[in-house]
Amino acid sequence: MPRIAEAVHRRARPRQDTDACPPYLTRSQRKRIDTAIARANRSDRKETSAQESIPYERMWPDGICRVAAQYYTKTIQFLDINYQLNQDEDKTAIFEGWGDFLNYFDSSIHFQLSFLNLPVGQEAMTNSLRVSLQGDEFDEIRREYLSILKAQVSQGSRGLQKTKYLTFGIEAESIRTAKPRLDRIETDILGNFKRLGVTAFPLNGKERLGLMHDLFHMDAPRPFAFDWKWLPTGGTSTKDYIAPSSFVFRTGRRFSMGNLQGAVSFLQILAPEMSDRLLADFLDMDSPLVVSLHIQSLDQIKAIKTIKRKITDLDKSKIEEQKKAVRAGYDMEILPSDLATYGSEAKKLLQDLQSRNERMFLVTFLVLNTGATQRQLENNVFQASGIAQKYNCQLTRLDFQQEEGLMSSLPLGLNQIEIQRGLTTSSTAIFVPFTTQELIQDGSRALYYGRNALSNNPILVDRSQLKNPNGLILGTPGSGKSFAAKREIANVFMMTDDDIAIIDPEA
């Protein structure tokens, strides 16, 4: 599977040196020289494969991945909880809990939050819908009801499967040294998620490979076929089962992955205050995309010392400005506005780190947009840029770093983009990864109860499996209480063999 790379040749501008200036070349001579240089570059350049572009060295069945020499990572998938629809006091509690969750990570742990909106096939999208035929005269109605449910599911999810992951990594000399520490960190993270009320579970090696396979094959979603038994006898590596047909990085602003066009951008945080809706609005886009946040905690003592040095430098600059003012004969209290602003902000940041349980993080925010065509890709990038602009931020394309941006978007915990923004715990926690909890249960007894008010996805529930299977329908007159009850009666009749007892005082 060849990986196509394009060399960029820049012609140097002729020197404007009159002492020893060679005669200018004619157009035909320059053309022959450029052709010879291009031919030499093609002969010297070695072809690399798509597998070699994927930046990890080895994947183990238990889910540990050696991404680079002495760097090992694991991945945890976590589900959603209700945040956007909660009251303000509940939102505050979740936000504070998420901040405490972030403070767990010290400077020795690099972690990455990955949010994947990937396309799924029609069969996979409706596999939770099961209406068993009973062999009676109502089977035709059951078929029609199933088609209606499938239309509701496809309209709500828009053909996208949304998943969330946390990948964490540490540096260790060997897998034997890394494994016990990764297991301990994994246990702590799962416990912290549980305190937030979030369901989370670790991924094994095959599940991590399947995740990258789905990301690399967004143009044609298909099941991931792989077994660890195939490796020793087949002479292949795990990358052979997940790599796309090709990567093409012909230009500096976009790339091709199979038959799909893609572009990676980073978020420039310019706003003095952020909204907790920013990340949610990105994830609400109706096109396939991947949002990645690489977060690295700084050592608390080093961060405080660094800020103190900055304050000292600002004070020194302030004194120099005051001396200039005295020599010039004007008021020494008149200082440049930037100097006064930076000084107050640095002192406020120092106070937060020393007395408000805040830490310092380096954050890289990446957005991977895709499209079937170049025009569709540019439209999706324009839509994402509009979301960033709404919150007074800027989404900037990674010029000539598309390959590094794509590989940094993989849930491997590897950041190849050295564009970082220093944020405190509260500023980092504003990217709340929770929106609303989906209620979609599998099984033939799961009944349709309407749509989620925020995500527009269907609600499919088997009430017999809930903690409290009882139900009560409340609403204003004319809001549809009787219709809801009749619809549930029809659902139970068509999809289960339960007995139905109707007790109506008004007959």
N, C-alpha and C positions, 0 to 999 in steps of 0.2 A: 504494500500500500504506500505509494510514494507520497511524500510531503513536499509540496511545491514551494520553493522560496524564490524571491525575486531580489536581485542585486540592484542597488541604486548607485549610479555613477554620476558624480558631480564634476563638471568641467571647471577647472580653476580659471579665474579671471586673469588675463594677461597682465604681467607686471608693468607698471608705469615707470620703468627705470630707463632713463635716457642714456646712461653711461654704456651699458652693454646689453642692449635690447636686440634679440634675434629678430630676423625678418618675420613678419606675420605669415602664418600658413594660409594657404588657399582653402576654400570650402571642401574641395575634393580630397586634399591632403588630411584635413582634420577628420573627414569621414572615414578614410582608410585607417587612420590611427585609432579612432574610436572602435571600429570593427575589430581590429587586432586585439585591443584591450578586452572587448567583450568576449571574443573567442578564447582568450587566455583565461578569463574568469570562469567561463563555462567548463573548460577542461580541468581547472584546478578544483572546482567546487565539487564536494562529495554529496551525493544524494542521501538524505536522511528519511527515516520512516515516520509515519504518524505515531507509531508506538513510542518512538524515542522522544517525541514531544511531550508525552504525558509524564509529569514530574514526580514519579515515585519509583522506588527501587524494588520493594517487595511487599506483598500483602500476605498476611497469615490468616488461617481459617477463623481464629478467634476475634478478628477485627482489628488487630494491631497492624499498622502500616509503617514501614520505614520509608519516609519521604525523602530524606537525605541522609548523609553520613552522620550518625549519632543524633538523629532527630526522628522521633516516633510519635504517632498520633492514633487516636481512636475517635469514633463518631457516635453521638447519641441523637436519636430522633425524639422530638417532643411534640405533643399535641397542643391544641389551642384551649384557652379558657375565655370566659366572658369578661371583656374589658371595656370595649367601646360602648356597650349598651348599659353598663353599670352606672350607679349613682356616683357622685363626685367623691363621697367618703370611701366607697369601695375602690374607686380608681386610685385614690391616694394610698390606700393600704397595699394594693398590688404594686404600685410604683415604688413604694418604700421597700417592699419585699424584693422586687427586682434589683433595686440598688444594693441591698445586702447580698443578693446572689452574685452580683458583679464583684463586690469587694472580696469574695472568697478567693479569687484568682490573684496569686502573687506574681512577682516579676519572672519567676521561673516557668510559668505556664503561659503559653500562647494559645489563644482560642479564637475560633471563627464561628460566626452565626451565618447560616446559609438558609435562604428562603427561595424555594424552587417552585415556579409555576410552569409545569411541563405538560405538553399535550399528551392525551391518552386516547386510545382507540375507543370506538363506540362500544365494543364488547366489554372492555375493562371498565368503562364508565357506567354501564348498567348492570354489572354483575351482581350488585346488591339487590336488584329487583327480581323477585321470584314469585310468580303467581302460578300455583299448581292447578292444573285442570282436573276437574272432578268427574268428568264423563257424564255430565247431566246437561239439561237444556240451557244452563247459564254459562257454558264455556265460551260461547261467542262474546258475551258481555265481559268475561274475564280477559279475553284477548284484547278487546278494545280498551279496557281499563289499564292493562299493562302497557299498551302503546301510549296512552296518555301520560302514565308515570314516566316512561322513557323520555318523552318530550319535555316533561318538567325537569328531569335530571340534566338533560343536555342543555336546556336553556339556563339553568341555574349555574352549573359549573363552567359553561362556555367551552367545554371540551378540555379543561385544564384541571390538573391535579395539583393541589397546593400542599406542600410539605415543608417542615421546618427541622433544622438540624443544628447541633452544636458539636464542633470538632475541636478537640484540645490536644496539645502536643507538648512534649518535654524533650530535653536533650539528655541522652544517656550513652554510655560507652557501648552497650550491647543490648540485645533483646532480653537477655536474662536480667539485666539491671533495670530495664525500662518497664517490664511487665508488672512487677508488684506495685510500683509507684503509679502506673496508669490505672491499675485496678482500684487502688485506694482513692485516687482522684475521681474515678468513675462512680464509686460508691458515694462519695461526698456530693457529687453533682446530682445524682439521682435523689439523694435525701433532700437537697436544697429545692429541687423541682417539686418534690412531694409536699414540702412545707408551703409552697406556692399554690398547691392544688393542681399541679400540672402532671399529666401522665407522660412518662418518658421511659424509654427502653434503649439499651445499646444495640448497635448493629454488628453483626458478625462480618467476616471477610467477604462472603458471597453477597450479602446485602449491600455492602459498600461498593463492590464492583458493579452490582446491578444499578445502583444509583448513578454512578458515572456513565454506565452504558446508556441509561435513559437520557442523560444530559447530552451525550455525544450523538444521539440518534433522534433528536427532536424533529427532524424532517420526516421521518417514517417510523413512528413508534411501533415496536415489536417486542415480544417477550425476550427476556434475557436467558440464554441457554448456556449453562456452565456447570461443571462439576470438578471438584478438586482431583478426582481420579484421572482426569484427562491429561493433567500436566506431566507426570513422569513419563508416560508412554508416548505422548503426542509430540514431544519436543517443542512445546509452545510455552508462552508465558501468559500471565493473567491479562496483560495489556492486549494480547491478540483477540480477546473475546469482548473487549469494550471499545476498542479504537474505531473511529469512523473510517469511511473509505479514503478520506484525504483531508488535510488542512491546507488552505491556500491563504497566505498572508501577502497578497500582491501589493496592496496599498497600505498606507499607514493609518487609515481611518476605519477600516472594516476588514472582515475576513470571511472566508467560506469554510463551512464544515459540512462535508457531504454536499447535499443540495440546498443547504440552508445558509442564509446570509446573517452575519452577526456583527455587533460592535459593542465594545466595552467602554464605559465612561466612569469617571469618579466624581463624587459629590464634593463640591467646595462649600463648606459651611461658612456663610457670610453673615447670617442673621445673629443679632445679639441674644435673641431668645428663640427657642425651638418649640415646635408643637408635637404632641404625641401622635398626631395624625399623619406625619410625614411618611413613615415607613408603611403604614396601612394604605395610604393612597397609592404608593408604588405597587403594592401587592394586589390592589384592586384593578390594575390594568387588565384588559381583556386580551392580552397577547402573551405568548410565552416569554418569560424572562427569569433571570437569576439575580438576586440581590445578596451581596456578601459583605459582612462587616468583620474585618480583621482587627482584633483588639489585643493590645499588649499592655499589661500593667507595668508601671514604673515603680522601682523601689521607693518606698515612702521617704526614707531619710535622704536619698539622693535627690528626689524631687523637691523636698523642702530646701536643701542646700542650693539647688539650681535656682529656685525662685529668689532666695535671699541674695545670691550673687547678682541676679537681674535687678533687684531693688537697689543694691549698692551701686551698680552701674548707672541706674536712672538718677539716683541721688547725686552721683558724681557729675552727670551731665547737667543736672539742675544747678549745682554750684557753679559750673563753668558758665552757664547762661546768666546767672546772677552777677558773676564777675564782669561779663561783657556788658551787662546793663549798667553797672556802676561806672565802668570806664566810658561808656557812651553817654552817661548823664541822664538816663531815664529810670523809671521806677523798676527796682529789682524784683518786684512781685509779678511783673508781667513776663510770663513764660510761654513758650510754644504750647499750643493746645494739646498736641499729641503727647508731649512729655508729661503734662499733668494727667492726661487720661490714662496713659500706660502705668504711671506710678500708682494711681488709685486702684486700678484693676489688679496690678501685681500684689498689692497689699491685701486686697480682698481675697485673692486666690490663696495667699499664704495663710490667712485666717481660716479659710475653709478647710485647708489641709490639716491645720493644727488643732482645730476645735470642733469641726462638724462631721467627723468620721468620713471625710472625703479622700479619695485616692486619685492619682493621675493616670490616665490611659492615653495611649497612642492609637488612634482609630483611623482605619482606611475603609472608606465606603465605596463599593464598586457596584455598578449596575450593568448587567449583560442583557442587551436587547437583541431580538432575533426577528427575522422576517423571511418569507418565502422568496421575495424579490428585493432588489435594492430599494425600490420605491416604498415597499411596505416596511422595510427596515427603517428608512429615514422617517417615515410617519410615526413609527413606534418610538424612535429616539426623540422626535419632536414632542410627542405626548409626554414622555418622561421628563424632558426638559421643562415643559410647562408646569408639571407638578413641583419640580424643584424651585422654579421661579416663584410659584405661589407662596412658598415659605421663605422667600428672600435668600435662596441658595442658588447655586449654579452647577449644572451638570456639564462637565467638560470631557470631551472625547480624549482618550488616551492615544495621542498621535505617536505612531511608530512603536507602540507598546501593546498592540492588540494581542499578540501571542502571550506575553506575560500576563495581560489582564484576563485572558481566557483561562489560563492555567491557575491563576489566583482565584478564579471563581469556582473552581472545583472544591468540593468539601474534603480537602486534604489537609487543611491547616497550614498551607504554605502561601506566604505573601511575597510576590515578586515585584510589587509596586511600592516604591519608596516614596509614597505621597501620604503623609500622616498628619493628623490634626490632634493636638493635645487637648483632652477634655477631662473634666472632673467626673466623679461617679454620677452625680445628678445629671450632668450634661450627656453622659453616655447612656444613662438609663432612659432618657427621653425617647430613644428608639425602642419603644416597648414592642416586643415581638408578638403580642397577643391582641386579637381582635374579638372574635366571637367563637364560642364552642359549637361545633357541628354535632347534630344528633341524627346520625345515619347508622342504623343497625342492620346487619346482615340477617338473612333467614327468611323463610317463607311466611312467617307470622308477623313480620314487620309491617305496620300499617302506615299509610300516608296521612300526615297531620298538617300539611300546609308547607309554607316556606319560611326559611330563616329571614328575619327582618333586615339583617345587615348583609349577609353574603348571598341571599337570594337562592340558596341551595335548599332542596327539599328536606323535610323532617320525616324520617322513617323510623318508627319506634315499635318495639314489641313490649307493650306495657307489662306483660307478665314477667319480664326480666328486670324491670326497674325496682328500685328500693321500695317505692310505694306505688303499686299498680293502680290505685284508685284515681278517679278523675272528676273534675268539677268544671262545668262550662259557665262562665260569667260574661256578661256583656250588657250593653244598653238595649232597650227595645228596638227591634228591627235590625240588629247587628248580625244576625245569622246563627243564633244559638241552636234553634231547632234544626236548621239545615246541617250544622256541624254534627249534631247527634245522629241525624239520619244518615249522613255520609259515613260516620264510623260504624253504624249498624250494617250498612251495605258492605263496607270493607271487611268486617268480621264475617259476614255471611259468605262472601266470595273467596276469601283467602284462608279461612280457618274452618274447623269443624266444631267450634264452640257453640254452646246453647245461648240463645238470645231471649231474655225475658224483659218485656216492656211493661212498665207499671206507670200509667198515666192517669192522674186524678181527673183530668178533663176528658178522658176517653178518647 
